[in-house]
Amino acid sequence: MQNILEKAAQIRMVIFDVDGVLTDGSLFLGDDGLEYKAFNSKDGHGMKMLQHSGVEIAIITGRASVVVEKRMESLGIQHVYQGRLEKLLAYEELKQKVGLKDEEVAYAGDDVVDLPIMTKVGLAIAVQDAHKMVKQHAHWQTDVGGGRGAAREVCELIMEAKGTLDETLKGYL
């Protein structure tokens, strides 16, 4: 665990996949043609706390959805890359835009399409119910599955490693 905390302490940006990480992977498609997703409120609060502690958050997802745009807007996340089937290209574009090195970036994923980024970043994270290849290439794995608080675990791990978690949580007492 010490090695993971050392990696996590270097992180300046966390990138999350959406389907299977911020959600449980279910896609609800209505007769009206709209797509619905369920997000975990604890994940959202963790993401807000992480941003408040000085770590940026980004989203890279293969699907494009208005609900993702609205959710990320409500969380104050500015770096949102949707409809990006070539996730590695989006990652390189984002990294250049914000001026970060691979070792300063964490990525949380769940499926094989996430592997090209996960094999480059400083801290690769698999959610508990990720594909077995993703787990094999991850530095760390959450205790819970996507959409069930996994993003909150990621945020708290980073904050713990940076020494900001305890102070942040004290603010609620």
SEVEX-678044 format. One record per atom (N, C-alpha, C): residue in three letters; residue number from 1; atom name; x, y, z. Coordinates in Angstrom, 3 decimals. Layout:
BEGIN
ALA, NUM, CA, X, Y, Z
...
This chain:
BEGIN
MET, 1, N, 0.829, -1.208, 0.000
MET, 1, CA, 0.000, 0.000, 0.000
MET, 1, C, 0.866, 1.262, 0.000
GLN, 2, N, 2.055, 1.178, 0.602
GLN, 2, CA, 2.933, 2.347, 0.644
GLN, 2, C, 3.285, 2.826, -0.757
ASN, 3, N, 3.566, 1.889, -1.663
ASN, 3, CA, 3.878, 2.231, -3.042
ASN, 3, C, 2.706, 2.956, -3.708
ILE, 4, N, 1.487, 2.519, -3.429
ILE, 4, CA, 0.294, 3.155, -3.995
ILE, 4, C, 0.156, 4.577, -3.461
LEU, 5, N, 0.359, 4.754, -2.163
LEU, 5, CA, 0.261, 6.095, -1.580
LEU, 5, C, 1.330, 7.025, -2.146
GLU, 6, N, 2.520, 6.495, -2.409
GLU, 6, CA, 3.572, 7.309, -3.022
GLU, 6, C, 3.161, 7.745, -4.431
LYS, 7, N, 2.601, 6.834, -5.198
LYS, 7, CA, 2.110, 7.183, -6.539
LYS, 7, C, 0.981, 8.204, -6.442
ALA, 8, N, 0.045, 7.959, -5.521
ALA, 8, CA, -1.116, 8.834, -5.363
ALA, 8, C, -0.720, 10.245, -4.925
ALA, 9, N, 0.339, 10.364, -4.156
ALA, 9, CA, 0.789, 11.674, -3.687
ALA, 9, C, 1.256, 12.567, -4.834
GLN, 10, N, 1.643, 11.966, -5.952
GLN, 10, CA, 2.130, 12.722, -7.111
GLN, 10, C, 1.012, 13.207, -8.028
ILE, 11, N, -0.210, 12.754, -7.793
ILE, 11, CA, -1.309, 13.000, -8.721
ILE, 11, C, -1.815, 14.441, -8.647
ARG, 12, N, -1.910, 15.054, -9.816
ARG, 12, CA, -2.460, 16.409, -9.937
ARG, 12, C, -3.784, 16.422, -10.690
MET, 13, N, -4.092, 15.300, -11.381
MET, 13, CA, -5.367, 15.184, -12.086
MET, 13, C, -5.822, 13.731, -12.071
VAL, 14, N, -7.118, 13.540, -11.827
VAL, 14, CA, -7.728, 12.217, -11.918
VAL, 14, C, -8.698, 12.234, -13.089
ILE, 15, N, -8.558, 11.233, -13.951
ILE, 15, CA, -9.472, 11.081, -15.084
ILE, 15, C, -10.357, 9.875, -14.803
PHE, 16, N, -11.660, 10.076, -14.971
PHE, 16, CA, -12.619, 8.997, -14.797
PHE, 16, C, -13.272, 8.651, -16.125
ASP, 17, N, -13.441, 7.359, -16.370
ASP, 17, CA, -14.361, 6.888, -17.389
ASP, 17, C, -15.757, 7.076, -16.789
VAL, 18, N, -16.797, 7.007, -17.604
VAL, 18, CA, -18.146, 7.195, -17.080
VAL, 18, C, -18.858, 5.851, -16.907
ASP, 19, N, -19.226, 5.216, -18.013
ASP, 19, CA, -20.010, 3.981, -17.949
ASP, 19, C, -19.186, 2.853, -17.335
GLY, 20, N, -19.643, 2.351, -16.200
GLY, 20, CA, -18.934, 1.291, -15.503
GLY, 20, C, -18.013, 1.790, -14.412
VAL, 21, N, -17.789, 3.097, -14.345
VAL, 21, CA, -16.950, 3.687, -13.292
VAL, 21, C, -17.778, 4.685, -12.473
LEU, 22, N, -18.288, 5.715, -13.121
LEU, 22, CA, -19.168, 6.660, -12.429
LEU, 22, C, -20.604, 6.152, -12.397
THR, 23, N, -20.902, 5.165, -13.217
THR, 23, CA, -22.194, 4.476, -13.192
THR, 23, C, -21.909, 2.984, -13.065
ASP, 24, N, -22.956, 2.204, -12.891
ASP, 24, CA, -22.752, 0.754, -12.807
ASP, 24, C, -22.667, 0.102, -14.181
GLY, 25, N, -22.685, 0.907, -15.210
GLY, 25, CA, -22.571, 0.397, -16.574
GLY, 25, C, -23.901, 0.206, -17.265
SER, 26, N, -24.996, 0.317, -16.521
SER, 26, CA, -26.321, 0.172, -17.131
SER, 26, C, -26.629, 1.379, -17.992
LEU, 27, N, -27.246, 1.132, -19.127
LEU, 27, CA, -27.703, 2.204, -20.002
LEU, 27, C, -29.215, 2.086, -20.117
PHE, 28, N, -29.924, 3.122, -19.695
PHE, 28, CA, -31.372, 3.137, -19.782
PHE, 28, C, -31.753, 3.996, -20.979
LEU, 29, N, -32.363, 3.376, -21.968
LEU, 29, CA, -32.767, 4.079, -23.174
LEU, 29, C, -34.284, 4.152, -23.203
GLY, 30, N, -34.812, 5.377, -23.203
GLY, 30, CA, -36.256, 5.575, -23.182
GLY, 30, C, -36.859, 5.530, -24.578
ASP, 31, N, -38.175, 5.320, -24.618
ASP, 31, CA, -38.894, 5.348, -25.894
ASP, 31, C, -38.754, 6.694, -26.587
ASP, 32, N, -38.468, 7.726, -25.801
ASP, 32, CA, -38.284, 9.069, -26.353
ASP, 32, C, -36.905, 9.247, -26.984
GLY, 33, N, -36.080, 8.192, -26.946
GLY, 33, CA, -34.744, 8.265, -27.529
GLY, 33, C, -33.700, 8.828, -26.590
LEU, 34, N, -34.108, 9.221, -25.390
LEU, 34, CA, -33.167, 9.782, -24.427
LEU, 34, C, -32.460, 8.678, -23.651
GLU, 35, N, -31.269, 8.984, -23.215
GLU, 35, CA, -30.460, 8.056, -22.434
GLU, 35, C, -30.444, 8.521, -20.985
TYR, 36, N, -30.598, 7.572, -20.078
TYR, 36, CA, -30.611, 7.878, -18.660
TYR, 36, C, -29.499, 7.091, -17.973
LYS, 37, N, -28.877, 7.718, -16.983
LYS, 37, CA, -27.815, 7.075, -16.216
LYS, 37, C, -28.023, 7.417, -14.749
ALA, 38, N, -27.609, 6.533, -13.880
ALA, 38, CA, -27.679, 6.785, -12.442
ALA, 38, C, -26.269, 7.013, -11.913
PHE, 39, N, -26.078, 8.147, -11.254
PHE, 39, CA, -24.801, 8.492, -10.644
PHE, 39, C, -24.934, 8.398, -9.131
ASN, 40, N, -23.861, 8.061, -8.454
ASN, 40, CA, -23.846, 7.943, -7.006
ASN, 40, C, -23.511, 9.306, -6.399
SER, 41, N, -24.359, 9.779, -5.492
SER, 41, CA, -24.133, 11.105, -4.906
SER, 41, C, -22.853, 11.161, -4.071
LYS, 42, N, -22.461, 10.030, -3.463
LYS, 42, CA, -21.216, 10.016, -2.688
LYS, 42, C, -20.012, 10.215, -3.610
ASP, 43, N, -20.073, 9.632, -4.800
ASP, 43, CA, -19.007, 9.857, -5.778
ASP, 43, C, -18.912, 11.335, -6.110
GLY, 44, N, -20.056, 11.940, -6.356
GLY, 44, CA, -20.073, 13.362, -6.701
GLY, 44, C, -19.487, 14.226, -5.604
HIS, 45, N, -19.831, 13.929, -4.355
HIS, 45, CA, -19.288, 14.729, -3.254
HIS, 45, C, -17.786, 14.504, -3.116
GLY, 46, N, -17.350, 13.276, -3.304
GLY, 46, CA, -15.911, 13.001, -3.274
GLY, 46, C, -15.172, 13.776, -4.343
MET, 47, N, -15.767, 13.861, -5.515
MET, 47, CA, -15.144, 14.601, -6.619
MET, 47, C, -15.060, 16.089, -6.297
LYS, 48, N, -16.083, 16.614, -5.655
LYS, 48, CA, -16.050, 18.025, -5.249
LYS, 48, C, -14.960, 18.258, -4.198
MET, 49, N, -14.872, 17.345, -3.222
MET, 49, CA, -13.845, 17.484, -2.183
MET, 49, C, -12.445, 17.417, -2.797
LEU, 50, N, -12.255, 16.505, -3.736
LEU, 50, CA, -10.944, 16.363, -4.368
LEU, 50, C, -10.566, 17.631, -5.120
GLN, 51, N, -11.509, 18.177, -5.863
GLN, 51, CA, -11.244, 19.436, -6.580
GLN, 51, C, -10.924, 20.559, -5.600
HIS, 52, N, -11.667, 20.621, -4.515
HIS, 52, CA, -11.435, 21.654, -3.505
HIS, 52, C, -10.038, 21.523, -2.884
SER, 53, N, -9.514, 20.293, -2.860
SER, 53, CA, -8.179, 20.069, -2.290
SER, 53, C, -7.066, 20.410, -3.280
GLY, 54, N, -7.442, 20.795, -4.509
GLY, 54, CA, -6.448, 21.231, -5.485
GLY, 54, C, -6.134, 20.248, -6.594
VAL, 55, N, -6.827, 19.126, -6.650
VAL, 55, CA, -6.603, 18.134, -7.706
VAL, 55, C, -7.695, 18.296, -8.759
GLU, 56, N, -7.280, 18.392, -10.015
GLU, 56, CA, -8.243, 18.538, -11.104
GLU, 56, C, -8.865, 17.198, -11.462
ILE, 57, N, -10.048, 17.268, -12.040
ILE, 57, CA, -10.757, 16.067, -12.492
ILE, 57, C, -11.121, 16.243, -13.950
ALA, 58, N, -11.021, 15.139, -14.684
ALA, 58, CA, -11.423, 15.130, -16.087
ALA, 58, C, -12.231, 13.863, -16.362
ILE, 59, N, -12.962, 13.897, -17.446
ILE, 59, CA, -13.770, 12.771, -17.902
ILE, 59, C, -13.362, 12.449, -19.330
ILE, 60, N, -13.128, 11.176, -19.596
ILE, 60, CA, -12.941, 10.712, -20.970
ILE, 60, C, -13.845, 9.501, -21.141
THR, 61, N, -14.803, 9.616, -22.040
THR, 61, CA, -15.771, 8.544, -22.256
THR, 61, C, -16.024, 8.322, -23.740
GLY, 62, N, -16.267, 7.093, -24.081
GLY, 62, CA, -16.508, 6.740, -25.479
GLY, 62, C, -17.887, 7.132, -25.968
ARG, 63, N, -18.833, 7.224, -25.042
ARG, 63, CA, -20.196, 7.597, -25.412
ARG, 63, C, -20.391, 9.094, -25.224
ALA, 64, N, -21.370, 9.647, -25.933
ALA, 64, CA, -21.739, 11.050, -25.758
ALA, 64, C, -23.165, 11.100, -25.228
SER, 65, N, -23.362, 11.886, -24.185
SER, 65, CA, -24.661, 11.922, -23.532
SER, 65, C, -24.891, 13.289, -22.896
VAL, 66, N, -26.091, 13.816, -23.068
VAL, 66, CA, -26.443, 15.091, -22.456
VAL, 66, C, -26.423, 14.975, -20.937
VAL, 67, N, -26.853, 13.825, -20.405
VAL, 67, CA, -26.898, 13.652, -18.956
VAL, 67, C, -25.485, 13.716, -18.361
VAL, 68, N, -24.487, 13.226, -19.068
VAL, 68, CA, -23.098, 13.324, -18.582
VAL, 68, C, -22.673, 14.786, -18.574
GLU, 69, N, -23.001, 15.502, -19.631
GLU, 69, CA, -22.673, 16.926, -19.702
GLU, 69, C, -23.279, 17.682, -18.521
LYS, 70, N, -24.544, 17.409, -18.233
LYS, 70, CA, -25.236, 18.091, -17.129
LYS, 70, C, -24.632, 17.711, -15.774
ARG, 71, N, -24.341, 16.438, -15.578
ARG, 71, CA, -23.784, 15.988, -14.300
ARG, 71, C, -22.405, 16.598, -14.065
MET, 72, N, -21.566, 16.600, -15.077
MET, 72, CA, -20.222, 17.147, -14.916
MET, 72, C, -20.271, 18.655, -14.702
GLU, 73, N, -21.195, 19.302, -15.369
GLU, 73, CA, -21.384, 20.742, -15.162
GLU, 73, C, -21.772, 21.013, -13.708
SER, 74, N, -22.665, 20.193, -13.149
SER, 74, CA, -23.098, 20.384, -11.761
SER, 74, C, -21.967, 20.144, -10.770
LEU, 75, N, -20.969, 19.358, -11.160
LEU, 75, CA, -19.817, 19.079, -10.297
LEU, 75, C, -18.652, 20.049, -10.546
GLY, 76, N, -18.806, 20.938, -11.511
GLY, 76, CA, -17.750, 21.904, -11.804
GLY, 76, C, -16.570, 21.315, -12.549
ILE, 77, N, -16.791, 20.211, -13.242
ILE, 77, CA, -15.714, 19.565, -13.994
ILE, 77, C, -15.661, 20.167, -15.392
GLN, 78, N, -14.529, 20.762, -15.712
GLN, 78, CA, -14.387, 21.494, -16.972
GLN, 78, C, -13.812, 20.661, -18.105
HIS, 79, N, -13.027, 19.655, -17.781
HIS, 79, CA, -12.380, 18.843, -18.811
HIS, 79, C, -13.235, 17.604, -19.078
VAL, 80, N, -14.125, 17.716, -20.056
VAL, 80, CA, -15.050, 16.624, -20.376
VAL, 80, C, -14.888, 16.265, -21.845
TYR, 81, N, -14.435, 15.040, -22.082
TYR, 81, CA, -14.232, 14.521, -23.434
TYR, 81, C, -15.212, 13.382, -23.650
GLN, 82, N, -16.253, 13.649, -24.445
GLN, 82, CA, -17.278, 12.640, -24.724
GLN, 82, C, -17.201, 12.184, -26.172
GLY, 83, N, -17.720, 10.996, -26.420
GLY, 83, CA, -17.744, 10.457, -27.774
GLY, 83, C, -16.350, 10.197, -28.310
ARG, 84, N, -15.416, 9.908, -27.423
ARG, 84, CA, -14.021, 9.716, -27.811
ARG, 84, C, -13.684, 8.229, -27.792
LEU, 85, N, -13.923, 7.567, -28.916
LEU, 85, CA, -13.644, 6.139, -29.018
LEU, 85, C, -12.150, 5.855, -28.927
GLU, 86, N, -11.338, 6.771, -29.404
GLU, 86, CA, -9.878, 6.676, -29.267
GLU, 86, C, -9.493, 7.465, -28.013
LYS, 87, N, -9.654, 6.837, -26.874
LYS, 87, CA, -9.445, 7.530, -25.607
LYS, 87, C, -8.014, 8.022, -25.425
LEU, 88, N, -7.057, 7.295, -25.970
LEU, 88, CA, -5.662, 7.690, -25.812
LEU, 88, C, -5.394, 9.038, -26.482
LEU, 89, N, -6.009, 9.291, -27.617
LEU, 89, CA, -5.849, 10.589, -28.280
LEU, 89, C, -6.410, 11.711, -27.415
ALA, 90, N, -7.561, 11.471, -26.786
ALA, 90, CA, -8.142, 12.470, -25.888
ALA, 90, C, -7.220, 12.706, -24.696
TYR, 91, N, -6.652, 11.631, -24.174
TYR, 91, CA, -5.730, 11.736, -23.041
TYR, 91, C, -4.514, 12.590, -23.406
GLU, 92, N, -3.906, 12.311, -24.542
GLU, 92, CA, -2.720, 13.073, -24.964
GLU, 92, C, -3.070, 14.549, -25.172
GLU, 93, N, -4.236, 14.800, -25.748
GLU, 93, CA, -4.705, 16.172, -25.965
GLU, 93, C, -4.892, 16.887, -24.621
LEU, 94, N, -5.537, 16.225, -23.679
LEU, 94, CA, -5.772, 16.799, -22.356
LEU, 94, C, -4.465, 17.044, -21.619
LYS, 95, N, -3.598, 16.067, -21.648
LYS, 95, CA, -2.313, 16.177, -20.953
LYS, 95, C, -1.512, 17.377, -21.471
GLN, 96, N, -1.512, 17.552, -22.772
GLN, 96, CA, -0.805, 18.686, -23.360
GLN, 96, C, -1.478, 20.001, -22.972
LYS, 97, N, -2.804, 20.018, -22.989
LYS, 97, CA, -3.573, 21.227, -22.673
LYS, 97, C, -3.291, 21.725, -21.258
VAL, 98, N, -3.219, 20.801, -20.290
VAL, 98, CA, -3.027, 21.208, -18.900
VAL, 98, C, -1.576, 21.140, -18.440
GLY, 99, N, -0.691, 20.627, -19.296
GLY, 99, CA, 0.734, 20.611, -18.991
GLY, 99, C, 1.138, 19.630, -17.905
LEU, 100, N, 0.612, 18.423, -17.961
LEU, 100, CA, 0.956, 17.414, -16.967
LEU, 100, C, 1.786, 16.296, -17.575
LYS, 101, N, 2.536, 15.630, -16.703
LYS, 101, CA, 3.291, 14.439, -17.102
LYS, 101, C, 2.468, 13.210, -16.726
ASP, 102, N, 2.754, 12.081, -17.359
ASP, 102, CA, 2.011, 10.849, -17.087
ASP, 102, C, 1.952, 10.521, -15.596
GLU, 103, N, 3.075, 10.669, -14.906
GLU, 103, CA, 3.123, 10.290, -13.493
GLU, 103, C, 2.284, 11.194, -12.590
GLU, 104, N, 1.784, 12.308, -13.135
GLU, 104, CA, 0.936, 13.226, -12.376
GLU, 104, C, -0.548, 12.966, -12.601
VAL, 105, N, -0.850, 11.913, -13.355
VAL, 105, CA, -2.230, 11.619, -13.731
VAL, 105, C, -2.636, 10.235, -13.221
ALA, 106, N, -3.865, 10.160, -12.688
ALA, 106, CA, -4.487, 8.880, -12.333
ALA, 106, C, -5.662, 8.670, -13.277
TYR, 107, N, -5.939, 7.418, -13.577
TYR, 107, CA, -7.075, 7.095, -14.445
TYR, 107, C, -7.837, 5.934, -13.829
ALA, 108, N, -9.155, 6.076, -13.731
ALA, 108, CA, -10.020, 5.016, -13.217
ALA, 108, C, -10.852, 4.461, -14.358
GLY, 109, N, -10.705, 3.161, -14.597
GLY, 109, CA, -11.419, 2.521, -15.692
GLY, 109, C, -11.981, 1.176, -15.297
ASP, 110, N, -12.730, 0.582, -16.252
ASP, 110, CA, -13.382, -0.697, -15.975
ASP, 110, C, -13.318, -1.694, -17.124
ASP, 111, N, -12.953, -1.240, -18.317
ASP, 111, CA, -13.015, -2.150, -19.459
ASP, 111, C, -11.772, -1.997, -20.336
VAL, 112, N, -11.621, -2.913, -21.269
VAL, 112, CA, -10.401, -2.978, -22.072
VAL, 112, C, -10.141, -1.703, -22.878
VAL, 113, N, -11.169, -0.946, -23.200
VAL, 113, CA, -10.968, 0.308, -23.939
VAL, 113, C, -10.210, 1.335, -23.103
ASP, 114, N, -10.126, 1.103, -21.799
ASP, 114, CA, -9.405, 2.010, -20.906
ASP, 114, C, -7.924, 1.682, -20.790
LEU, 115, N, -7.527, 0.513, -21.243
LEU, 115, CA, -6.144, 0.054, -21.074
LEU, 115, C, -5.086, 0.939, -21.740
PRO, 116, N, -5.318, 1.474, -22.940
PRO, 116, CA, -4.266, 2.320, -23.525
PRO, 116, C, -3.862, 3.496, -22.629
ILE, 117, N, -4.830, 4.078, -21.927
ILE, 117, CA, -4.494, 5.165, -20.999
ILE, 117, C, -3.915, 4.591, -19.708
MET, 118, N, -4.524, 3.536, -19.207
MET, 118, CA, -4.091, 2.975, -17.929
MET, 118, C, -2.633, 2.526, -17.946
THR, 119, N, -2.155, 2.097, -19.092
THR, 119, CA, -0.763, 1.645, -19.169
THR, 119, C, 0.230, 2.803, -19.247
LYS, 120, N, -0.255, 4.030, -19.345
LYS, 120, CA, 0.622, 5.201, -19.429
LYS, 120, C, 0.664, 6.025, -18.146
VAL, 121, N, -0.445, 6.080, -17.407
VAL, 121, CA, -0.554, 7.011, -16.282
VAL, 121, C, 0.255, 6.568, -15.070
GLY, 122, N, 0.464, 7.514, -14.166
GLY, 122, CA, 1.203, 7.240, -12.944
GLY, 122, C, 0.461, 6.348, -11.971
LEU, 123, N, -0.879, 6.422, -11.981
LEU, 123, CA, -1.689, 5.596, -11.090
LEU, 123, C, -2.904, 5.094, -11.858
ALA, 124, N, -2.876, 3.816, -12.213
ALA, 124, CA, -3.983, 3.176, -12.935
ALA, 124, C, -4.872, 2.472, -11.920
ILE, 125, N, -6.176, 2.777, -11.979
ILE, 125, CA, -7.126, 2.256, -11.001
ILE, 125, C, -8.227, 1.483, -11.717
ALA, 126, N, -8.523, 0.295, -11.205
ALA, 126, CA, -9.641, -0.515, -11.694
ALA, 126, C, -10.731, -0.513, -10.636
VAL, 127, N, -11.981, -0.381, -11.068
VAL, 127, CA, -13.081, -0.551, -10.123
VAL, 127, C, -13.219, -2.044, -9.839
GLN, 128, N, -13.848, -2.378, -8.729
GLN, 128, CA, -13.931, -3.760, -8.256
GLN, 128, C, -14.509, -4.716, -9.292
ASP, 129, N, -15.478, -4.271, -10.073
ASP, 129, CA, -16.120, -5.148, -11.048
ASP, 129, C, -15.583, -4.947, -12.467
ALA, 130, N, -14.355, -4.486, -12.574
ALA, 130, CA, -13.721, -4.268, -13.883
ALA, 130, C, -13.408, -5.598, -14.569
HIS, 131, N, -13.180, -5.524, -15.861
HIS, 131, CA, -12.746, -6.685, -16.645
HIS, 131, C, -11.414, -7.187, -16.086
LYS, 132, N, -11.184, -8.486, -16.159
LYS, 132, CA, -9.978, -9.076, -15.557
LYS, 132, C, -8.686, -8.502, -16.129
MET, 133, N, -8.648, -8.150, -17.410
MET, 133, CA, -7.423, -7.551, -17.970
MET, 133, C, -7.159, -6.179, -17.379
VAL, 134, N, -8.221, -5.447, -17.105
VAL, 134, CA, -8.078, -4.120, -16.498
VAL, 134, C, -7.501, -4.273, -15.088
LYS, 135, N, -8.008, -5.239, -14.349
LYS, 135, CA, -7.486, -5.492, -13.000
LYS, 135, C, -6.008, -5.886, -13.043
GLN, 136, N, -5.630, -6.663, -14.050
GLN, 136, CA, -4.238, -7.102, -14.181
GLN, 136, C, -3.289, -5.931, -14.428
HIS, 137, N, -3.761, -4.896, -15.097
HIS, 137, CA, -2.909, -3.754, -15.442
HIS, 137, C, -3.062, -2.575, -14.479
ALA, 138, N, -3.904, -2.724, -13.475
ALA, 138, CA, -4.124, -1.640, -12.515
ALA, 138, C, -3.078, -1.686, -11.409
HIS, 139, N, -2.721, -0.503, -10.925
HIS, 139, CA, -1.864, -0.406, -9.740
HIS, 139, C, -2.676, -0.655, -8.479
TRP, 140, N, -3.968, -0.280, -8.529
TRP, 140, CA, -4.833, -0.343, -7.355
TRP, 140, C, -6.256, -0.631, -7.803
GLN, 141, N, -7.042, -1.255, -6.919
GLN, 141, CA, -8.424, -1.605, -7.233
GLN, 141, C, -9.329, -1.133, -6.101
THR, 142, N, -10.486, -0.588, -6.455
THR, 142, CA, -11.443, -0.146, -5.439
THR, 142, C, -12.106, -1.356, -4.785
ASP, 143, N, -12.669, -1.139, -3.606
ASP, 143, CA, -13.385, -2.202, -2.899
ASP, 143, C, -14.800, -2.394, -3.423
VAL, 144, N, -15.347, -1.365, -4.063
VAL, 144, CA, -16.717, -1.439, -4.576
VAL, 144, C, -16.720, -1.248, -6.089
GLY, 145, N, -17.826, -1.625, -6.699
GLY, 145, CA, -17.951, -1.531, -8.146
GLY, 145, C, -18.282, -0.135, -8.633
GLY, 146, N, -18.223, 0.007, -9.949
GLY, 146, CA, -18.556, 1.272, -10.585
GLY, 146, C, -19.971, 1.710, -10.255
GLY, 147, N, -20.140, 3.008, -9.998
GLY, 147, CA, -21.448, 3.556, -9.681
GLY, 147, C, -21.906, 3.277, -8.267
ARG, 148, N, -21.064, 2.646, -7.481
ARG, 148, CA, -21.433, 2.265, -6.112
ARG, 148, C, -20.468, 2.862, -5.078
GLY, 149, N, -19.837, 3.962, -5.421
GLY, 149, CA, -18.912, 4.617, -4.507
GLY, 149, C, -17.447, 4.435, -4.863
ALA, 150, N, -17.159, 3.841, -6.007
ALA, 150, CA, -15.768, 3.619, -6.417
ALA, 150, C, -15.024, 4.942, -6.615
ALA, 151, N, -15.683, 5.915, -7.225
ALA, 151, CA, -15.027, 7.204, -7.453
ALA, 151, C, -14.722, 7.897, -6.123
ARG, 152, N, -15.587, 7.730, -5.148
ARG, 152, CA, -15.344, 8.309, -3.816
ARG, 152, C, -14.087, 7.688, -3.217
GLU, 153, N, -13.933, 6.365, -3.369
GLU, 153, CA, -12.729, 5.694, -2.861
GLU, 153, C, -11.481, 6.263, -3.519
VAL, 154, N, -11.545, 6.475, -4.822
VAL, 154, CA, -10.410, 7.031, -5.564
VAL, 154, C, -10.071, 8.416, -5.018
CYS, 155, N, -11.087, 9.254, -4.869
CYS, 155, CA, -10.864, 10.619, -4.388
CYS, 155, C, -10.250, 10.622, -2.992
GLU, 156, N, -10.768, 9.768, -2.115
GLU, 156, CA, -10.243, 9.736, -0.753
GLU, 156, C, -8.832, 9.154, -0.694
LEU, 157, N, -8.516, 8.195, -1.569
LEU, 157, CA, -7.147, 7.668, -1.637
LEU, 157, C, -6.166, 8.774, -1.996
ILE, 158, N, -6.491, 9.550, -3.012
ILE, 158, CA, -5.614, 10.642, -3.456
ILE, 158, C, -5.460, 11.675, -2.341
MET, 159, N, -6.583, 12.030, -1.720
MET, 159, CA, -6.528, 13.021, -0.650
MET, 159, C, -5.732, 12.506, 0.550
GLU, 160, N, -5.896, 11.232, 0.882
GLU, 160, CA, -5.117, 10.647, 1.982
GLU, 160, C, -3.621, 10.733, 1.677
ALA, 161, N, -3.255, 10.381, 0.453
ALA, 161, CA, -1.843, 10.393, 0.059
ALA, 161, C, -1.264, 11.799, 0.071
LYS, 162, N, -2.079, 12.788, -0.232
LYS, 162, CA, -1.619, 14.174, -0.262
LYS, 162, C, -1.740, 14.862, 1.098
GLY, 163, N, -2.322, 14.160, 2.077
GLY, 163, CA, -2.450, 14.728, 3.407
GLY, 163, C, -3.579, 15.729, 3.555
THR, 164, N, -4.572, 15.681, 2.676
THR, 164, CA, -5.679, 16.642, 2.746
THR, 164, C, -6.993, 16.028, 3.219
LEU, 165, N, -7.058, 14.714, 3.347
LEU, 165, CA, -8.329, 14.056, 3.678
LEU, 165, C, -8.806, 14.393, 5.084
ASP, 166, N, -7.953, 14.220, 6.073
ASP, 166, CA, -8.379, 14.456, 7.456
ASP, 166, C, -8.878, 15.880, 7.658
GLU, 167, N, -8.148, 16.836, 7.137
GLU, 167, CA, -8.542, 18.241, 7.292
GLU, 167, C, -9.875, 18.510, 6.593
THR, 168, N, -10.054, 17.939, 5.430
THR, 168, CA, -11.311, 18.109, 4.694
THR, 168, C, -12.476, 17.522, 5.485
LEU, 169, N, -12.304, 16.313, 6.003
LEU, 169, CA, -13.383, 15.657, 6.737
LEU, 169, C, -13.676, 16.345, 8.068
LYS, 170, N, -12.661, 16.950, 8.689
LYS, 170, CA, -12.879, 17.685, 9.946
LYS, 170, C, -13.869, 18.833, 9.739
GLY, 171, N, -13.892, 19.378, 8.544
GLY, 171, CA, -14.792, 20.485, 8.239
GLY, 171, C, -16.259, 20.114, 8.341
TYR, 172, N, -16.562, 18.844, 8.439
TYR, 172, CA, -17.958, 18.401, 8.525
TYR, 172, C, -18.371, 18.108, 9.970
LEU, 173, N, -17.458, 18.247, 10.906
LEU, 173, CA, -17.783, 17.950, 12.314
LEU, 173, C, -18.071, 19.211, 13.096
